[in-house]
Amino acid sequence: MRILIYLPIIHTAEDLGGLAGAVAQARTSEAARQQHEQTISLVWDQIEQVLESLPIGPSGWRVYQDGLPMCEQEKAIVDELAAGGSRNHRLLQQLIERGAELMGTESGALLVEEYQLQKQLLAIEARDAEKDVTAAALLSQRDAWIGHRINQTLQQGEVGILFIGLLHNVEAHLDADIQLRYPVGKPALSAVEA
């Protein structure tokens, strides 16, 4: 049996890097920004409680992270983002310390392509339907890549933990024998996703 604990996440400014400023400007009011930050904090409180209850040990646990490329520098990336204040990446550090194996999860090329597209989308005033379709197709490609990566690396008897943004649909790309667990609820498209 293979188990995947599916944790839908909301990205914080610390996770977004160079896109953080543009995303923050897209929120129309200070009240909207404060509400967004409160929602994010509640989600991460819930995720933290779930992770504290898991019996993670030195073998049989793998951690997959939205936006973490396969590049032989995965731990350095996590450490840098954790040092920058990312609650998500601090939790990854804790899981690694408890014995979980950090897995490069995504294609670096697809991440760079999406980053460039998101910069373009955030820079334009009006929605561009063609770019929206391109963004959706790119997200689907990323989901397929992530699903394939999990299918290939999560072994029988192991448990994976997937931190993944709310807009993703990785479930559709997972092998049928992987049992999904949703300890904080199934992901749903939400306006709070950054």
C-alpha positions in Angstrom: 0.0 0.0 0.0 1.1 3.6 -0.8 -0.4 6.5 1.1 -0.3 10.2 0.1 -1.2 12.8 2.6 -2.6 15.7 0.5 -2.2 19.1 2.1 -3.7 21.9 0.1 -1.8 25.1 0.9 -2.1 28.8 0.4 1.2 30.4 -0.6 2.5 33.2 1.5 4.5 36.3 0.3 7.7 34.5 1.6 6.9 31.6 -0.8 6.3 33.8 -3.8 9.7 35.4 -4.1 9.8 37.9 -6.9 6.1 37.7 -7.5 5.1 38.7 -3.9 5.0 42.5 -4.6 2.8 42.2 -7.6 0.5 39.8 -5.9 0.1 42.1 -2.9 -0.7 45.0 -5.2 -3.4 43.0 -6.8 -5.3 43.0 -3.5 -7.4 46.1 -3.6 -7.5 47.1 0.1 -5.7 46.9 3.4 -8.7 45.0 4.8 -8.4 42.4 2.0 -4.7 42.0 2.7 -5.3 41.5 6.4 -8.2 39.0 5.8 -5.9 37.1 3.4 -3.1 36.9 6.0 -5.5 35.7 8.7 -6.8 33.0 6.4 -3.3 31.9 5.6 -2.3 31.7 9.2 -5.4 29.6 10.1 -4.6 27.1 7.2 -1.0 26.8 8.4 -2.1 26.3 12.0 -4.2 23.4 10.9 -1.5 21.9 8.8 1.0 22.2 11.6 -1.3 20.3 14.0 -1.7 17.5 11.4 2.0 17.2 11.0 2.7 17.1 14.7 0.4 14.1 15.0 2.1 12.0 12.3 4.5 9.2 13.5 7.3 10.3 11.1 10.4 8.2 11.4 13.7 7.6 9.7 12.4 5.5 6.9 9.3 5.2 4.7 8.3 8.9 4.6 8.7 11.2 1.6 7.9 14.9 1.4 6.9 16.6 -1.9 6.6 20.3 -2.2 4.8 22.5 -4.7 7.4 24.6 -6.5 10.4 22.6 -5.4 12.4 21.6 -8.5 14.4 18.5 -9.0 17.9 20.0 -9.0 20.2 18.5 -6.4 19.8 21.8 -4.4 16.4 21.0 -2.8 17.6 21.2 0.8 19.4 24.5 0.2 16.2 26.0 -1.4 14.1 24.9 1.6 16.7 26.3 4.0 16.8 29.6 2.2 13.1 30.0 2.1 12.7 29.0 5.7 15.3 31.6 6.7 13.3 34.1 4.8 10.3 33.4 7.0 8.4 30.8 5.0 6.3 28.8 7.4 5.8 26.1 4.8 9.5 25.6 4.4 10.1 25.7 8.2 7.7 22.8 8.4 9.6 21.0 5.7 12.8 21.4 7.8 11.0 19.9 10.8 9.8 16.9 8.8 13.4 16.3 7.5 14.8 16.5 11.0 12.2 13.9 12.1 13.5 11.6 9.3 11.3 12.3 6.2 13.1 12.4 2.9 12.8 15.6 0.9 12.0 15.0 -2.8 12.5 17.3 -5.7 9.0 17.5 -7.0 8.8 19.6 -10.1 10.3 20.2 -13.5 12.6 23.3 -13.2 11.9 24.2 -16.8 8.1 24.2 -16.3 8.5 26.3 -13.1 10.6 28.9 -15.0 8.0 29.0 -17.8 5.2 29.5 -15.3 7.1 32.2 -13.4 7.6 34.2 -16.6 4.0 33.8 -17.6 2.8 34.9 -14.1 5.0 38.0 -14.3 3.3 38.9 -17.6 -0.2 38.3 -16.2 0.4 40.4 -13.2 1.8 43.3 -15.3 -1.3 43.7 -17.5 -4.3 45.6 -16.4 -7.0 43.6 -18.2 -7.3 39.8 -18.3 -5.8 38.2 -21.4 -7.9 35.2 -22.3 -5.1 33.6 -24.4 -2.6 33.9 -21.5 -5.2 32.5 -19.1 -5.6 29.4 -21.3 -1.8 29.1 -21.5 -1.5 29.4 -17.7 -4.2 26.7 -17.2 -2.4 24.4 -19.7 0.9 25.0 -18.0 -0.6 24.2 -14.5 -2.0 21.0 -15.9 1.5 20.1 -17.3 3.0 20.8 -13.8 0.3 18.6 -12.2 1.1 15.7 -14.6 4.8 16.0 -13.8 4.2 16.1 -10.1 1.9 13.0 -10.3 4.5 11.1 -12.4 7.2 12.0 -9.9 5.1 10.7 -7.0 4.1 7.6 -8.9 7.8 6.8 -9.6 9.3 7.6 -6.2 6.7 6.6 -3.6 7.3 3.0 -2.9 5.1 0.3 -1.5 4.7 0.6 2.3 5.7 4.3 2.2 3.8 7.5 3.1 4.2 10.7 1.1 3.2 14.1 2.2 2.3 16.5 -0.6 2.2 20.3 0.1 0.3 21.6 -3.0 -1.4 24.9 -3.9 -5.2 25.0 -4.0 -5.4 25.4 -7.8 -3.6 22.2 -8.6 -5.2 18.9 -9.5 -2.5 16.3 -8.9 -5.0 13.6 -7.9 -6.0 13.1 -11.5 -2.4 12.0 -12.3 -1.7 9.5 -9.5 -1.6 5.8 -9.8 -4.8 4.0 -8.7 -3.1 2.2 -5.9 -2.0 5.4 -4.1 -4.5 6.0 -1.2 -5.1 9.6 -0.7 -5.7 11.1 2.8 -7.1 14.7 3.2 -6.5 15.5 6.9 -7.4 19.2 6.4 -10.1 18.6 3.8 -10.2 18.1 0.1 -8.8 21.1 -1.9 -11.4 23.4 -3.4 -10.8 26.3 -5.8 -10.6 29.4 -3.6 -10.2 33.1 -4.0 -7.6 33.1 -1.2 -5.0 31.2 -3.3 -2.1 33.5 -4.1 
